[in-house]
Amino acid sequence: MSTSPSEPTLLSRIAGPADVKALAPGQLPQLAQEIREELIEVTARNGGHVGPNLGVVELTIALHRVFSTPDDQFVFDVSHQGYVHKLLTGRQGEFFQKLRKSGGASGFLARNESPHDSFGAGHAGTALSAALGMATARDLRNSHEHVVAICGDAAFTCGITLEALNNVVSSTKRLIVILNDNEWSIAKNVGAIAGYLNRISTSKTYNRMHHDIEAFFTSFPTGVEMNRMYHKWKRETKDFIVESSLFEKFGLRYLGPVDGHNLDALVKNLEFAKQCDVPVLIHVLTKKGKGLDAAVSSPEKFHGASPFDPETGESVRPIPGTPPNYQDVFGAALARFARQDPKVLGITGAMPGGTGLSLLAKELPQQFFDVGIAEEHAVLFAAGLATKGFRPVCAIYSTFLQRAYDQIIHDVCLQNLPVTFCMDRAGLSANDGPTHHGLFDLSYLRCVPNAVVMQPKDEDELVDMLHTSLHLPGPGFIRYPRGAGTGAAIKSDPVLLPVGQAEVLRVGTNIVIWALGNMVPEALKLAAQLERDEHLSVGVVNARFVKPLDRNLLLSQAAVVPLLVTMEDHVLAGGFGSAVLEALQEAHCPTPVERIGWPDKFVEHGSSVDYLRAGHGLAPDEIARRVIARWRDLQSEKATVDL
Ligand SMILES: Cc1ncc(C[n+]2csc(CCOP(=O)(O)OP(=O)(O)O)c2C)c(N)n1
């Protein structure tokens, strides 16, 4: 069905939603095919959420046929499935070709990227609440636009989605919710609601009803007294079954299940929902990865894929010699500790693969829990387990743990329960951008009593920290970055690290750099450079613990060294450097500190960590320049005083 290279494609002629509406219905399958080709080509090169987007091609086309953004509003949950929406709203061409790269389209929707993106997201479960807010605002303002929330089935494992569902009918009479049910979260969707949805979509009765409703609606021209027709249909198709739907119990009119790849059925259902005078939920069944065989057979791998061969689906192989990822080392260590101690448990919020917990799930399924996209519950669940002598380990990305802040303070730390938190993706998640960067965890944890907060300099120390945390009397938080470690050899037996003790890696008399985690190797390079080029004696300390901080070592060094430098992969506000400043201030120690870290800004997405660091003044040369300038300033101040 593809067009020849010389012929302009239908997609290339879509400058905005009006062009989607102008196509004849018979042209839509070709448009869908061209979109799929574009999605595969771009994500094969750049990586990205190929599976979710391949599954919503027809749904997104149908949405743009029936509604008119930006007047009407679409709120996509997570918004990782928003690529098709981007292609249909004027963002194709070079901008989309550079998807997730510097200067290209974000991998998520963002209000500052397009007026067609009514709400930005990257974290799951936010669409229904936000859409309900928009619909209520519309009602309060007496305007008439439509608001459509597009939620995946896994969004219904999130507490916030259920909180919003509980408030729909009391807030508005007009809201359209699309439940995009592909049975997958990143891994297979879990929990009772997933089971319920599965029963609806596989039930013979519901499937018969689904055919009935499709036949029923398609037998009428669009827009003709649809409400009256609906009531007629309900009378004719066993009312009691529809009434028993979970969503009807929450006061939403339930439509479906609808075949999410049947454009005609989708359009008819959306047209109907548009006219309803009650909130409506359309249950749409889609196939994640549709159009790419490898993605259909491996939905988890192709949820968010790294670059792959578009013909075979094979991942582009990592450069030989690349050290193992932090999360793989963590996953192997946790499985090992869990084998040795049945009280050690692993908990994930729908991320078994990304966190490295898949190994534990495979080897010791009884010690593994996937609780769905439910970080608040994950942490409280762990707290409950900890009260009974278990040693739960919550493996949650730094950015997603933000959601469980109250549980961290109120349930875990206040009761000093021994829960270990392994916060992956601390630092940048370059291609994903601001919703996914883990740049705030030190600030939000450093102020919580009883929390022990640490970051390893390499993957061997990560294993030591996990081992140490599993022996703490209270909560332990370990942060580590995305991707490859340093290649450090893992000791055969981990050691217990003395809590609150830093490690001196290099002695210096002019400057001492206090570095945290993945900044330690950078600090060692910087020290060598300053010694070589500036003839300075520069020490390096691997801080290990942000809380408790090694005050004794810090103060003893600050008493004799003219300049301290801190380096962290975290925002400066409230971070590691702030902890150092506070400790010095409390001891009335005036030693100056040059703090290196991320500024008080949301950091955009970009092609690589190095690219983003350079854009924010954190390239190695820039850091060296700042440190040298500070040193020279101090020397000239000293010279002035000496005069
Ligand atoms: C709070 C939070 N936790 C975890 C994630 C990671 N995550 C991104 S998409 C996703 C699964 C989404 O599944 P679903 O909503 O069903 O959409 P699908 O990709 O299947 O279309 C998860 C767990 C997240 N984005 N936000």
The ligand as a MOL file (V3000), in Angstrom:
LIG
                    3D

  0  0  0     0  0            999 V3000
M  V30 BEGIN CTAB
M  V30 COUNTS 26 27 0 0 0
M  V30 BEGIN ATOM
M  V30 1 C 4.3610 7.2420 38.0370 0
M  V30 2 C 4.9400 6.4220 36.9340 0
M  V30 3 N 5.4030 5.1860 37.2020 0
M  V30 4 C 5.9350 4.4390 36.2040 0
M  V30 5 C 5.9910 4.9160 34.9310 0
M  V30 6 C 6.6390 4.1140 33.8240 0
M  V30 7 N 5.6840 3.7860 32.7590 0 CHG=1
M  V30 8 C 5.6230 4.4840 31.6240 0
M  V30 9 S 4.4600 3.9390 30.5870 0
M  V30 10 C 4.0410 2.6920 31.6470 0
M  V30 11 C 2.9930 1.7100 31.2660 0
M  V30 12 C 1.8150 2.3760 30.6750 0
M  V30 13 O 0.8940 1.4010 30.3120 0
M  V30 14 P -0.5030 1.8500 29.7450 0
M  V30 15 O -0.9730 3.0420 30.4980 0
M  V30 16 O -1.3860 0.6780 29.7090 0
M  V30 17 O -0.1550 2.3440 28.2830 0
M  V30 18 P 0.4140 1.5190 27.0340 0
M  V30 19 O 1.8800 1.8270 26.9680 0
M  V30 20 O 0.1710 0.0660 27.2630 0
M  V30 21 O -0.3140 2.0560 25.8910 0
M  V30 22 C 4.8060 2.7410 32.8120 0
M  V30 23 C 4.7270 1.8040 33.9220 0
M  V30 24 C 5.5000 6.2180 34.6950 0
M  V30 25 N 5.5470 6.7760 33.4870 0
M  V30 26 N 4.9720 6.9330 35.7030 0
M  V30 END ATOM
M  V30 BEGIN BOND
M  V30 1 1 1 2
M  V30 2 1 2 3
M  V30 3 2 2 26
M  V30 4 2 3 4
M  V30 5 1 4 5
M  V30 6 1 5 6
M  V30 7 2 5 24
M  V30 8 1 6 7
M  V30 9 2 7 8
M  V30 10 1 7 22
M  V30 11 1 8 9
M  V30 12 1 9 10
M  V30 13 1 10 11
M  V30 14 2 10 22
M  V30 15 1 11 12
M  V30 16 1 12 13
M  V30 17 1 13 14
M  V30 18 2 14 15
M  V30 19 1 14 16
M  V30 20 1 14 17
M  V30 21 1 17 18
M  V30 22 2 18 19
M  V30 23 1 18 20
M  V30 24 1 18 21
M  V30 25 1 22 23
M  V30 26 1 24 25
M  V30 27 1 24 26
M  V30 END BOND
M  V30 END CTAB
M  END
